[in-house]
Structure formats: structure tokens, C-alpha cells
């Protein structure tokens, strides 16, 4: 089905769901269980082998929230999805690829679904239901 309304609606739903997922993960790391502030996220990042885990934990947590909000609003959507894709690729390499495929074993199943979803936004853009599209009219 190659109808623009269907495509744009699907892109909006995908952006909104991904945005909520990334905001929730970033929020939890900063303000909830496994807080960066109480060092548990930093300790986990060090355990799995991230370089400079303190900086990486804070950077990832803030970028998850910021880029997640950008996805929902549809602002600089392709860039936000690209940043999240690169972070997810690093997480796949350092954390998830060593545990097999299934998420129940700590594997890469979930992160691969996130990466494929982010790639769809990088390739197809935000769609018409976005601030990117609205702002392009004034440029």
C-alpha cells in the first residue's frame, strides 16, 4: 500500500512509540531505578565493557530523552534517529551481542528491533505529521 496518508500515519505511530521507549529508558537511568546518579547504570556499563562508562552513561541517558522527544515532535527527525541508531549499534556491540539472540537471555533481539525501526525513520524521514514538514513550508 503506497498511499501517502497511510505511510505518514505509520511513520508518526512509529516515531511516537520509539520516542516514548527512548524517553522512558533515559528517564529511568537518570531519575528512577538504575539511576546514573546512584552509579548503578555506570557500574553496569563498566561491567559490560563500555569505554569511559561514566561519560557514556550520562551521555546516552540524556540523548535518549532528548532524541526521543525530537522523534515524537518530528524535529530534526532523521538526525535524532541516526544518533539513536549509532548508540544502539554501540550497545549491540558492547552489551547484547555476547548473549545470543533472545532477549530473555540478555541477547540482541530487542536492540535489533529498535535499530530496524530507527533505520526506517532515517530512510523515510518524519512524514507529513511532523514539525520538520511544517517548518519546511516557511523556509
Phi, psi and omega in degrees: 000114183247053177262130182304322181294318179295313179301312183293324177294316178297318178296320178296314179298316178299314179299316183295315180295313178299318179301314179297317180300312183289321176298316181299317179293316178295317180299314180298320180295324184271317190245348187241211179297137182075037185293144172297322181298329178264011173072358182293324176293319179297317179298317178296317179296322177293320182299320182272354170102019176293140175290140180045066189299330180294310179294318181297317181297312179295315182298312180298316182298315180292317179295323176303313182291314183294309181292327176298317177295322178296322177297315181298313182286336183079036180251126183046046190298315182297319178295315180299315179295324178295317177298313180295325177297316180296317177298315180298322178296319176296319179294322176301314182293309187281326193246315193261332186291341183275358185243019179084201187267313192284136181297330179296339177258011184080019185275193193266003184306308184293315183292328176293322177295317177298316181296318178297320179294317178296322179298324177299321180287321177299317184285315188260351179080191186278335186088180184285336180273067183206159174290331175306312181293316181296319181288331179295334179293333182267352182276000000 
